[in-house]
Amino acid sequence: MLRSDLWVAAFVRRHNNIGHICVVARKGDASAGQILIEIDHLDGTVSLLAPAATSADGTGDRTFVRRFAHVSPQTVTQRIAREAEFDPDFWLIGLEMRGDDAGVPISAN
């Protein structure tokens, strides 16, 4: 699997290139830090994508689950604060976009 720092850099560059505002809001462990994506939908709501359980298909692709969809910013901020207490080595990407397709695989679970 691709190192976290390289994956994050590619994700941020791709979104900035297509006109979304995308930043690294928190740097984590370069090689294996989990990655959270906070999406500001520019309508007063945010969504949070978190890593899905590792799949056994062996592809090595990062898959995400939608922890929160179109909720108040405070809800996501509180969840991120709890994550920081549990695992301080995670990455947080901030993405501003109106839609829901962040361009990553989303698990149905």
TIZA-293202 format. One record per residue (C-alpha): residue number from 1; x, y, z. Coordinates in Angstrom, 2 decimals. Layout:
// TIZA-293202
<site num="NUM" px="X" py="Y" pz="Z"/>
...
***
This chain:
// TIZA-293202
<site num="1" px="0.00" py="0.00" pz="0.00"/>
<site num="2" px="1.16" py="3.52" pz="-0.80"/>
<site num="3" px="2.62" py="5.50" pz="2.10"/>
<site num="4" px="0.13" py="7.85" pz="3.75"/>
<site num="5" px="2.13" py="11.01" pz="3.04"/>
<site num="6" px="2.35" py="10.23" pz="-0.68"/>
<site num="7" px="-1.33" py="9.30" pz="-0.91"/>
<site num="8" px="-2.35" py="12.53" pz="0.85"/>
<site num="9" px="-0.10" py="14.66" pz="-1.38"/>
<site num="10" px="-1.59" py="13.11" pz="-4.52"/>
<site num="11" px="-5.18" py="13.51" pz="-3.23"/>
<site num="12" px="-4.66" py="17.19" pz="-2.34"/>
<site num="13" px="-2.97" py="17.97" pz="-5.65"/>
<site num="14" px="-5.71" py="16.23" pz="-7.67"/>
<site num="15" px="-8.51" py="18.16" pz="-5.96"/>
<site num="16" px="-6.72" py="21.51" pz="-6.13"/>
<site num="17" px="-6.10" py="20.90" pz="-9.85"/>
<site num="18" px="-9.84" py="20.47" pz="-10.48"/>
<site num="19" px="-10.73" py="23.63" pz="-8.60"/>
<site num="20" px="-11.65" py="22.35" pz="-5.14"/>
<site num="21" px="-9.97" py="23.84" pz="-2.11"/>
<site num="22" px="-8.12" py="20.97" pz="-0.47"/>
<site num="23" px="-5.57" py="21.22" pz="2.35"/>
<site num="24" px="-3.74" py="19.05" pz="4.82"/>
<site num="25" px="-5.35" py="20.13" pz="8.09"/>
<site num="26" px="-3.30" py="17.73" pz="10.22"/>
<site num="27" px="-0.18" py="15.74" pz="9.43"/>
<site num="28" px="0.06" py="12.20" pz="10.73"/>
<site num="29" px="2.48" py="9.32" pz="10.56"/>
<site num="30" px="4.18" py="9.49" pz="7.14"/>
<site num="31" px="4.27" py="5.79" pz="6.46"/>
<site num="32" px="1.08" py="4.35" pz="7.96"/>
<site num="33" px="-1.11" py="7.05" pz="9.54"/>
<site num="34" px="-4.81" py="6.59" pz="8.92"/>
<site num="35" px="-6.45" py="9.27" pz="6.78"/>
<site num="36" px="-9.68" py="11.13" pz="7.53"/>
<site num="37" px="-11.33" py="13.37" pz="4.93"/>
<site num="38" px="-13.56" py="16.19" pz="6.15"/>
<site num="39" px="-15.76" py="17.53" pz="3.36"/>
<site num="40" px="-17.27" py="21.00" pz="3.73"/>
<site num="41" px="-20.23" py="21.04" pz="1.35"/>
<site num="42" px="-20.38" py="24.85" pz="1.38"/>
<site num="43" px="-23.99" py="24.78" pz="2.56"/>
<site num="44" px="-23.43" py="24.67" pz="6.32"/>
<site num="45" px="-23.01" py="20.88" pz="6.45"/>
<site num="46" px="-19.96" py="18.62" pz="6.49"/>
<site num="47" px="-19.27" py="14.93" pz="5.92"/>
<site num="48" px="-16.49" py="12.76" pz="7.30"/>
<site num="49" px="-14.84" py="9.88" pz="5.48"/>
<site num="50" px="-12.76" py="7.43" pz="7.50"/>
<site num="51" px="-10.77" py="4.35" pz="6.52"/>
<site num="52" px="-12.82" py="1.21" pz="5.98"/>
<site num="53" px="-11.79" py="-2.06" pz="7.53"/>
<site num="54" px="-8.96" py="-3.59" pz="5.53"/>
<site num="55" px="-10.29" py="-5.66" pz="2.68"/>
<site num="56" px="-9.00" py="-9.14" pz="1.95"/>
<site num="57" px="-8.98" py="-8.67" pz="-1.82"/>
<site num="58" px="-5.30" py="-7.79" pz="-1.82"/>
<site num="59" px="-5.61" py="-4.77" pz="-4.12"/>
<site num="60" px="-4.02" py="-2.41" pz="-1.62"/>
<site num="61" px="-6.45" py="0.39" pz="-2.53"/>
<site num="62" px="-7.56" py="2.68" pz="0.25"/>
<site num="63" px="-11.30" py="2.37" pz="0.81"/>
<site num="64" px="-13.32" py="4.72" pz="2.98"/>
<site num="65" px="-16.63" py="4.67" pz="4.84"/>
<site num="66" px="-18.90" py="7.65" pz="5.32"/>
<site num="67" px="-18.93" py="8.18" pz="9.10"/>
<site num="68" px="-21.12" py="11.28" pz="8.85"/>
<site num="69" px="-23.01" py="12.68" pz="5.89"/>
<site num="70" px="-24.21" py="16.30" pz="5.73"/>
<site num="71" px="-24.18" py="16.97" pz="9.47"/>
<site num="72" px="-23.35" py="20.07" pz="11.51"/>
<site num="73" px="-19.67" py="21.01" pz="11.63"/>
<site num="74" px="-19.66" py="20.59" pz="15.41"/>
<site num="75" px="-20.53" py="16.90" pz="15.10"/>
<site num="76" px="-17.51" py="16.21" pz="12.92"/>
<site num="77" px="-15.23" py="18.44" pz="15.00"/>
<site num="78" px="-16.14" py="16.46" pz="18.12"/>
<site num="79" px="-15.49" py="13.15" pz="16.35"/>
<site num="80" px="-12.09" py="14.35" pz="15.14"/>
<site num="81" px="-11.19" py="15.49" pz="18.68"/>
<site num="82" px="-12.06" py="12.03" pz="20.02"/>
<site num="83" px="-9.92" py="10.46" pz="17.30"/>
<site num="84" px="-6.97" py="12.66" pz="18.30"/>
<site num="85" px="-7.22" py="11.39" pz="21.88"/>
<site num="86" px="-7.24" py="7.79" pz="20.68"/>
<site num="87" px="-4.78" py="7.95" pz="17.76"/>
<site num="88" px="-2.64" py="11.09" pz="17.45"/>
<site num="89" px="-0.92" py="9.83" pz="14.26"/>
<site num="90" px="-3.84" py="10.31" pz="11.83"/>
<site num="91" px="-3.96" py="12.63" pz="8.85"/>
<site num="92" px="-6.84" py="15.05" pz="8.31"/>
<site num="93" px="-7.62" py="16.40" pz="4.87"/>
<site num="94" px="-9.96" py="19.37" pz="4.55"/>
<site num="95" px="-11.88" py="19.46" pz="1.27"/>
<site num="96" px="-14.40" py="22.07" pz="0.11"/>
<site num="97" px="-16.80" py="20.86" pz="-2.56"/>
<site num="98" px="-20.53" py="20.96" pz="-3.20"/>
<site num="99" px="-20.98" py="17.33" pz="-4.21"/>
<site num="100" px="-20.47" py="14.03" pz="-2.41"/>
<site num="101" px="-17.98" py="12.31" pz="-4.72"/>
<site num="102" px="-14.53" py="12.84" pz="-3.22"/>
<site num="103" px="-13.05" py="10.52" pz="-5.80"/>
<site num="104" px="-12.23" py="7.67" pz="-3.40"/>
<site num="105" px="-13.77" py="4.21" pz="-3.11"/>
<site num="106" px="-16.60" py="4.17" pz="-0.53"/>
<site num="107" px="-17.45" py="0.91" pz="1.19"/>
<site num="108" px="-21.11" py="-0.01" pz="1.45"/>
<site num="109" px="-20.64" py="-1.01" pz="5.11"/>
***
